[in-house]
Amino acid sequence: MGRVTERRRVIRIRDGAVSTRPDTLVVEEPLEIRLGGKPLAITMRTPGDDFALAAGFLVSEGVLARADELANIVYCAGATEDGGNTYNVVDVRLAEGVPLPDITLERNVYTTSSCGLCGKASLDAVRTIARWPLDSPSGDPVRIDPATLAALPDRLRAAQRVFERTGGLHAAALFTADGELLDIREDVGRHNAVDKIVGRALQDGRLPLSSCVLMVSGRASFELAQKAVMAGIPVLAAVSAPSSLAVDLAAETGLTLVGFLRGASMNVYAGEHRLTLGTAATTG
């Protein structure tokens, strides 16, 4: 439980010289998420923060929004035929009175480390209704300077402890609008890293995250944009490209979506009203 790396023997070839050496690899194992004792989803993840991952997944699915809606999360004993506990199965219990969702939806609820949730029956099935606004209750939008955004990738990378040892993990980090790091989680799947961030915030009673910026390694998919919206996060920034569907969702919901955030350069795809732009944007 919580093991994130393993050692493996590899053959190393450098400039024609062949040698053997141990290499540190990131662990990838399945996690089955059960809801009220019934199987709901299986995700390939890096062990650790499993309860937060399950809670965050249920936030993105519209099942949970507040800490008092969650009764408890436990590892399932007897997960194997011999009664052993693999720590790869968790059961989520909702608080009394919180309705169970229809878990017979026409979709294959299986997530991979590469693409996230796969097999959704239709676009409508993932356009769940957000329960939090993207801005503060006063209605004033978060304002962030592009120079602050530009500094986030380096701060994210500097805080990735396991990545430095393996080179095989994605990361998601939560920052203030002033660039202060609030939380960071690593996982083989970027969607899992975000779920761990959001789930921890739910458990701590900090949702909605209406004054925060979510920074992710890699690309910004529709699923990551949805997770940000469902957690009330107003700004999503990624070091790589967004998908067209992520941009569409950002435009529909008012999410600020920034991609190709590298050095002092970035592309703003939606929600530019939250950026303190010194000059008016021009079209070309």
C-alpha positions as CSV (number, residue, x, y, z in Angstrom):
1,M,0.0,0.0,0.0
2,G,1.5,3.4,-1.0
3,R,4.4,1.8,-2.8
4,V,5.2,4.1,-5.8
5,T,8.4,2.7,-7.2
6,E,10.1,-0.7,-7.9
7,R,13.5,-1.7,-9.1
8,R,14.1,-3.7,-12.3
9,R,17.2,-5.0,-14.0
10,V,17.8,-3.3,-17.4
11,I,20.4,-3.6,-20.1
12,R,21.9,-0.2,-20.8
13,I,23.5,0.7,-24.1
14,R,25.5,3.9,-24.3
15,D,27.7,4.7,-27.4
16,G,28.0,1.0,-28.1
17,A,28.9,0.0,-24.6
18,V,26.6,-2.6,-23.0
19,S,26.1,-2.9,-19.3
20,T,23.5,-4.1,-16.8
21,R,22.1,-2.0,-14.0
22,P,19.0,-1.6,-11.8
23,D,16.5,1.0,-12.8
24,T,13.7,2.6,-10.8
25,L,10.3,2.3,-12.3
26,V,7.0,3.8,-11.3
27,V,4.4,1.3,-10.0
28,E,1.2,0.9,-12.0
29,E,-1.6,-1.2,-10.5
30,P,-5.4,-1.4,-10.9
31,L,-7.7,0.2,-8.4
32,E,-11.3,-0.9,-8.3
33,I,-13.7,1.8,-6.9
34,R,-16.9,0.4,-5.4
35,L,-19.8,2.6,-4.3
36,G,-22.0,1.1,-1.6
37,G,-20.4,-2.3,-2.2
38,K,-21.2,-2.3,-5.9
39,P,-18.3,-2.0,-8.5
40,L,-18.3,1.4,-10.2
41,A,-14.9,1.9,-11.9
42,I,-11.4,0.5,-12.4
43,T,-8.5,2.8,-12.9
44,M,-4.8,2.1,-13.5
45,R,-3.0,4.2,-11.0
46,T,0.1,4.6,-8.9
47,P,-0.7,3.4,-5.4
48,G,-1.0,6.0,-2.7
49,D,-3.7,8.6,-1.9
50,D,-6.2,6.0,-3.0
51,F,-9.0,7.3,-0.8
52,A,-8.5,10.8,-2.2
53,L,-8.4,9.4,-5.7
54,A,-11.8,7.7,-5.2
55,A,-13.3,10.8,-3.6
56,G,-12.1,13.0,-6.4
57,F,-13.4,10.7,-9.1
58,L,-16.8,10.9,-7.5
59,V,-16.6,14.7,-7.5
60,S,-15.9,14.7,-11.2
61,E,-18.9,12.3,-11.7
62,G,-21.2,14.6,-9.9
63,V,-21.8,12.2,-7.0
64,L,-20.0,14.2,-4.3
65,A,-19.6,17.9,-3.7
66,R,-19.2,18.4,0.1
67,A,-17.3,16.5,2.8
68,D,-20.5,15.8,4.7
69,E,-21.8,13.8,1.8
70,L,-19.1,11.2,2.3
71,A,-19.5,8.7,5.1
72,N,-16.2,6.8,4.7
73,I,-13.9,5.0,2.4
74,V,-12.2,1.7,3.3
75,Y,-10.0,-0.9,1.6
76,C,-11.9,-4.1,1.0
77,A,-10.6,-7.1,3.0
78,G,-10.8,-10.4,1.2
79,A,-10.2,-8.9,-2.2
80,T,-8.5,-12.1,-3.3
81,E,-9.7,-15.7,-3.3
82,D,-7.5,-16.6,-0.2
83,G,-9.0,-13.7,1.7
84,G,-6.0,-11.4,1.4
85,N,-6.1,-7.7,1.0
86,T,-4.4,-6.4,-2.1
87,Y,-5.1,-2.7,-1.2
88,N,-6.4,-2.4,-4.8
89,V,-10.1,-2.3,-4.0
90,V,-11.8,0.5,-2.1
91,D,-15.4,0.9,-1.2
92,V,-17.0,4.4,-0.8
93,R,-20.0,4.8,1.5
94,L,-22.1,7.9,1.1
95,A,-23.7,9.7,4.0
96,E,-27.2,8.9,5.0
97,G,-29.7,10.6,2.6
98,V,-27.2,11.2,-0.2
99,P,-28.7,9.5,-3.3
100,L,-26.8,6.7,-5.0
101,P,-26.3,7.4,-8.7
102,D,-27.4,5.1,-11.4
103,I,-24.3,2.9,-11.8
104,T,-25.9,1.0,-14.7
105,L,-25.2,3.8,-17.1
106,E,-24.6,2.8,-20.7
107,R,-20.9,3.1,-20.6
108,N,-17.8,1.1,-19.8
109,V,-16.4,2.7,-16.7
110,Y,-12.7,1.8,-17.2
111,T,-9.9,4.3,-17.0
112,T,-6.4,4.0,-18.2
113,S,-3.2,5.9,-17.3
114,S,-3.0,7.2,-20.8
115,C,-6.5,8.4,-21.8
116,G,-8.5,8.5,-18.6
117,L,-12.1,7.5,-18.6
118,C,-12.9,5.5,-21.7
119,G,-16.1,4.4,-23.4
120,K,-18.5,7.1,-22.3
121,A,-21.8,6.4,-24.2
122,S,-22.2,10.0,-25.4
123,L,-21.1,13.5,-24.8
124,D,-24.2,14.2,-22.8
125,A,-23.1,11.4,-20.4
126,V,-20.0,13.4,-19.3
127,R,-21.5,16.9,-19.3
128,T,-22.5,16.5,-15.7
129,I,-24.0,19.5,-14.0
130,A,-21.5,21.4,-12.0
131,R,-22.6,22.2,-8.4
132,W,-20.0,24.9,-7.8
133,P,-19.5,28.3,-9.5
134,L,-16.1,28.9,-11.1
135,D,-15.8,32.3,-9.3
136,S,-16.1,33.4,-5.7
137,P,-19.5,33.9,-4.1
138,S,-19.0,37.6,-4.6
139,G,-18.9,37.1,-8.3
140,D,-15.4,38.7,-8.6
141,P,-13.3,36.6,-11.0
142,V,-9.8,35.4,-10.0
143,R,-7.2,37.6,-11.6
144,I,-3.8,36.2,-12.5
145,D,-0.8,37.7,-14.2
146,P,0.7,35.9,-17.2
147,A,4.1,36.2,-15.6
148,T,2.8,34.2,-12.6
149,L,1.4,31.6,-14.9
150,A,4.7,31.4,-16.7
151,A,6.5,30.5,-13.5
152,L,4.2,27.5,-12.6
153,P,5.7,24.8,-14.8
154,D,9.1,25.1,-13.2
155,R,7.5,25.1,-9.7
156,L,5.5,22.1,-10.6
157,R,8.6,20.2,-11.9
158,A,10.7,21.2,-8.8
159,A,8.0,19.7,-6.5
160,Q,7.8,16.3,-8.5
161,R,9.9,14.1,-6.2
162,V,9.0,10.7,-7.7
163,F,9.4,12.0,-11.3
164,E,13.0,12.9,-10.6
165,R,13.7,9.2,-9.7
166,T,11.6,7.6,-12.5
167,G,10.8,10.1,-15.3
168,G,7.5,8.2,-15.6
169,L,4.9,10.2,-13.7
170,H,2.4,13.0,-14.5
171,A,1.6,15.6,-11.9
172,A,-1.2,18.0,-11.0
173,A,-0.6,20.9,-8.7
174,L,-2.9,23.5,-7.1
175,F,-1.7,27.1,-6.9
176,T,-3.0,30.3,-5.6
177,A,-3.5,33.2,-8.0
178,D,-0.2,34.6,-6.6
179,G,1.7,31.4,-7.6
180,E,1.9,29.8,-4.1
181,L,1.9,26.0,-4.2
182,L,-0.9,24.5,-2.2
183,D,-0.8,20.8,-3.1
184,I,0.8,18.5,-5.6
185,R,0.0,14.8,-6.5
186,E,1.8,12.5,-8.9
187,D,0.5,9.5,-10.8
188,V,0.9,7.5,-14.0
189,G,-2.4,9.0,-15.1
190,R,-2.8,12.8,-15.2
191,H,-6.5,12.3,-14.5
192,N,-5.7,10.3,-11.4
193,A,-3.3,13.1,-10.2
194,V,-6.2,15.6,-10.6
195,D,-8.6,13.3,-8.8
196,K,-6.2,13.0,-5.9
197,I,-5.9,16.8,-5.7
198,V,-9.7,17.3,-5.8
199,G,-10.4,14.4,-3.5
200,R,-8.1,15.7,-0.8
201,A,-9.8,19.1,-1.0
202,L,-13.2,17.4,-0.6
203,Q,-12.0,15.5,2.4
204,D,-10.6,18.6,4.0
205,G,-13.9,20.6,3.3
206,R,-12.2,23.0,0.9
207,L,-14.5,22.7,-2.1
208,P,-15.1,24.7,-4.2
209,L,-11.6,25.7,-5.1
210,S,-12.8,29.0,-6.6
211,S,-9.6,31.0,-5.9
212,C,-7.1,28.4,-7.3
213,V,-5.2,27.5,-10.4
214,L,-4.8,23.9,-11.5
215,M,-1.5,23.1,-13.3
216,V,-1.1,19.8,-15.1
217,S,1.8,18.2,-16.9
218,G,1.1,17.0,-20.4
219,R,-2.0,17.9,-22.3
220,A,-5.4,19.3,-21.3
221,S,-8.1,16.8,-22.2
222,F,-11.9,17.2,-22.0
223,E,-11.8,15.1,-18.9
224,L,-9.4,17.3,-17.1
225,A,-11.4,20.4,-18.0
226,Q,-14.5,18.7,-16.6
227,K,-12.7,17.8,-13.4
228,A,-11.7,21.4,-12.9
229,V,-15.2,22.6,-13.6
230,M,-16.7,20.1,-11.2
231,A,-14.4,21.2,-8.4
232,G,-15.1,24.9,-9.0
233,I,-11.5,25.6,-10.2
234,P,-11.6,28.7,-12.5
235,V,-8.2,28.3,-14.2
236,L,-6.6,25.2,-15.8
237,A,-3.1,25.5,-17.3
238,A,-1.2,22.8,-19.1
239,V,2.3,22.5,-20.6
240,S,1.0,20.9,-23.7
241,A,-2.0,21.2,-26.0
242,P,-5.7,21.1,-25.1
243,S,-8.2,19.1,-27.1
244,S,-10.9,20.8,-29.1
245,L,-13.6,19.4,-26.8
246,A,-11.7,20.8,-23.8
247,V,-11.7,24.2,-25.4
248,D,-15.5,23.9,-26.2
249,L,-16.2,23.0,-22.6
250,A,-14.1,25.8,-21.3
251,A,-15.9,28.3,-23.5
252,E,-19.3,26.9,-22.4
253,T,-18.6,27.0,-18.7
254,G,-16.3,30.1,-18.4
255,L,-13.2,28.1,-17.5
256,T,-9.9,29.8,-18.2
257,L,-7.9,27.4,-20.3
258,V,-4.2,27.9,-21.0
259,G,-2.1,25.5,-23.1
260,F,1.5,25.3,-24.3
261,L,2.6,27.0,-21.1
262,R,6.4,27.0,-21.7
263,G,8.7,29.7,-20.6
264,A,7.2,33.1,-21.2
265,S,4.9,31.7,-23.9
266,M,1.4,30.4,-23.7
267,N,-1.9,30.1,-25.6
268,V,-5.1,31.2,-24.0
269,Y,-8.0,29.3,-25.4
270,A,-10.9,30.5,-23.2
271,G,-11.6,32.7,-20.2
272,E,-9.1,35.4,-21.0
273,H,-11.0,37.8,-18.7
274,R,-9.1,36.3,-15.7
275,L,-5.7,37.3,-17.1
276,T,-4.3,40.7,-16.5
277,L,-3.3,41.3,-20.1
278,G,-1.5,44.6,-20.6
279,T,-2.4,45.0,-24.3
280,A,-5.5,44.1,-26.3
281,A,-5.3,40.8,-28.1
282,T,-5.0,41.1,-31.9
283,T,-6.2,38.7,-34.5
284,G,-4.0,37.4,-37.3
